[in-house]
């Protein structure tokens, strides 16, 4: 009997193979060191999906074109949509409760919203953050990229598989279409992998993953055309037991090689090839040989089959659980990992028993006409996405975090109005410049005339953007126009980061900013240059080795970078200064050993990222920043009219520098200002600008380096 006539028979080793794939992914996400290439479990899933969906479609009687399409999509929706929708809605509720808005979570909302429609992989590819970057690890919807790839594959699958139902001759047409598609996809994956900056697209996009799903389809088609029978191998070639055992062993080794040796940035090409080949060989030998042999017996054991049955729900739930642990308790200790794993299995089992199975096999749903079910499912998807969008937009109203509930203190958004200036309103707009944009702040509707006609240009890295509230309040108070430019990692006279010189994109952006300032600025205007000029002690997702940071700050390479930065800044800024533009450098602010917004609540204070506390000794920071301040003073001494404004004494007036003052945050993360921090610095910044009118500037006092 041919394989497509016996596909209703259950093949337990396929569930066992699903268990292997999902456990590899879970182990990798729990601790990548345990299984460095565990992410290739997804590659195995793709091959299995292509194989199983082909066998599933082939066993149905031939029907008309549209009826076949509706039948296929109805079955896929029953399989995928219920558990996915429940997981996405539960995740957005948990995210609203526990995850505050931040750079680390800024792509999460859109990723989750597009996951309802199978498009989250495009969102992730467009961000430029690969699967192994910090933003991805803290996005509770990242794992839906693979569902997006499968769903996009299912859009074209019935069109390519259609000829299979119309006789033996036309089956070769279908096989040819999939073969061509798989080869083109494999070529495209290889092309993107060699394009460096496009490796992110290679990982996420269905065009570079089609070959993996297509390989599963081609395996099924080849077995069927060869007349191989499932379970018994009837009609297949008789292979000696020892040769078959050797083939199974080779298949296991290929899959294991993917788990152990696959590398970030090398998937799906070339490191995805080995697990795909191993899965094809394993499935083919088991299918053609009646699932006999030691591998088939292991994969068909009750534990393997049980995990395989819940593998879809397990995949859906493990990632948001792990991400929520990262945001709250942490996921570094044995205890938290065990708790996260237990919760994952509990939710996956509940999802399988109460969502997947009932809604997939419920008699009323099964009896529905295919067109009716597809229509109803599409309406449910859109309704669910609307619920998701409402919860995500109003997360601040539901949040348990003090960060979200006291957003005005934490985020430097700035006000549109100020009661002290009735009738005045802040007006903001963006203007495009080469390689980026300029944010322009002005005031409108004010009864009083501006008290300061100077324009302030602000240019730097993300620390320039973190001054938004101070700048906006300054505009409302003085009537100045502010023109703000910022790009992450691209400081002007950053001193510590060589990207200003070595990265062509960053260098081009800085040149474009200074060219725009040159066109716009008049004599007397101010150019303010804030930037991170010290190695960080902490990041939003990790802590740095403090001793290594200190060593780096005082290393010969750092000295060389500062000398290069001093010379470059003088060369770039002197022409502006000679035209009468007053240039103000920001001296380094205090740095923190942990990000305050991640350590502010009862549910995250014990997170390992908070272990070093939210205070730092003033003397240590003064010594740490001394080389950078000296370099800034050297620049200011050689650029006419330049000065250095130092926010350090205002943020750290005592012997200990703290993240909070009277319970209110001075910082958002380890080095960026909060909204309240902006308000603390505003009088000092305004006084410095006022002093520039008379030629006075606040001196910078630096403790001697020891």
C-alpha positions, 0 to 999 in steps of 0.5 A: 500500500502506498504511503499516501494511502496510509497516512491516517496511521499515527507515527509516534517517532515523529512526535519523538523527533518533535520532542528532541527539537523543542527540548533543544530550543528550550535548553538553548534559551534557558542557558546557551552554554548547555547546547550552543547550537540548540537554536537549530531545533527550529530547523528540524521543526521546519523539515518535519512541518514540510513532511507532515503537512504534505502527507496530511494534504495528500491523504484527502480526496481530490477536490476543486481548487477553491475547496482544496484551498479552504480545506487546507487553510481551515485545517492550518488555522485549527492547528495554529491559531487557538493556542497562539492567540491565547498565548499572545493575549496572556503574554501582553497582559503579563508584559503590561504588568511587569515590563516597563517601556524602555530601549530594551523593550521598544520593539516588543509591542509591534512584534506581538501585534504582527504575530497575530498575522504571521508577520513578526519575522518581518518586524524582527528583520527590519529592526536590524537586531539579530536573534542573538542580540539583547533586545531580542532576548528581552522581547517576549514575542521573538519566538513567533518569527518561526511561526511567521515563516511557517504561515508564509510557507503555508500561503504558497504551499497549496499552490505548489502542491496542487498538481499532486492530486491530479495523477502520477504525471503531474506529481512530477510537476509539483516535485519540480516546483518545490525542488526549484523553490528550495534551490533558489531559497538555499542560494538566497540564504547563502547570498545573504549569509555572505552579505554580512549586514544582511545576515539578520534577514537570512535568519528571519525571512521565509525566502531564506528558510523555504528550502528547509520546509521544502526539503521536508515536502521533497522527502515525502514526495520522493518516498511516495513516488518510490512507492515506499509504505509507511511503517513497513517499508513495503515497496521500498528498497531493502537495506541491510540492517547494518547499513540502516543502523549506520545511516541512523547513526549518521543522521543522529550525528548530523543533528547533534553536530548542529546542536553543538557546533552551530554558531550565531550569525551562520544560520540558516547557511551554512550551519543549518545544513547539518540538522536539515540533512540529519532530519531528512536522513532520519525521517527517510530511514524510519519511514521507509523501514517501518520505524524499527531500530534503536532510534525509532524505539527511543523516539517512540517511548512514552516520555518522548511522544508525550513531550512531542504532543505538547511541543507546539504549546511548549514552544509557544509558552517557554519563551515568554515565560523565560523573558518575563523571568529575565525582567523580574526574578532573573534567569541565572540561578538554578532555582529560577531556571527550575521554576521557569521550566516547571511553569513552562511545562505546566502552561504548555500542558494546560494549553494542549489539554484545554486549548489545542485539543478541544478547539482543534477537534471540537465537533461543532468546529469540525462540522463547520463548512470550511469557508465559514470556519476560515471567515470566523477564524479571520474575524477572531484573529482581528478581534484578538489583535484589537484586544492586544492593541488596547492592552499594549497601548494602555499598559501604563494603566495596568502596570505594577511597576513604579516606572510606568506608574510614575512615568513623568519622573522616569522618562525624559519626555518633556511637557508640552505646556508649563503652568508657569507660562500660561498660553505657551505651548511647545511645538516640535517637528522633525527635519531630515538631514543626511543620514538621520533627522533633527528634532526642532523644539519651539514655543507658540502662543506665548503672551510674553516675548522671548527672553533669549533669542539665541538658538541652541544646537544639541548634538551627540549620542543617545545621551543628547536625546536623554536631555529632551525634557531639559531642552523642552522646558528651556524652550518654554521658559526662554523662547529659545529654539532648540535643534536636537540631533542624536544617534546611538553610539555617535558622539561628537568628541565622544573620546572613548568610542572610536566609532566616530572615526572608524565607522563610516556611517557614524562619521558620515552622520557626525559630518552631516550634523556639523554641516547642518549646524554650520548652515543654520547657526549664527554668531552667539548661538550655542552648540551643546555636545553631550555624550557618554565619554566613559566606559559603562559600568552597567547596561540595560541587560548586563553588568560589566567587569568594573576592573576591566572598565577602569583598566580600559579607561586608563589604558594606552589605547584609551589615551590614544583614542582621547588624543585622537578625539581631542585633535579631531574635535579641535579640527572640526569645531574651531571653524564654528567657534571662529564664526561666533558659535559658543560650544559647550561640552558636557563633562561626564555624569556619574555612572551607576553599577546597575540600571535603576528602572530594572531594580525599582520594584518588589518583583525585580529588586532581587534580579542579579542585575541589581546585585551591585546596588544603586550607589557609587562612591564619589571619589571613585567616579571622580578619579574614573572620569578625570582623563575625560575631563582633562581631554575636554579642558584641552579642547576647550582651551584651543577652541575660541569661546568653548566651555565645559559644563559639569552636571556632576556636582548637581547629581552627586553633591555628597560622598556617595552618588545615588540613583534616587533622590528623595525616592525619585530617580535621577537616572533611568538606566546606568547612565541616561538621565530620567525626567526628574534628573532633567529637572534637577539639572535645568537650573544649572544648565540655564545658568551656564547658558546665561553666563555665556552672554557675559563671557563667564563659564563655570569651571570644572573641578576634578579630583586628582586621579590616583 
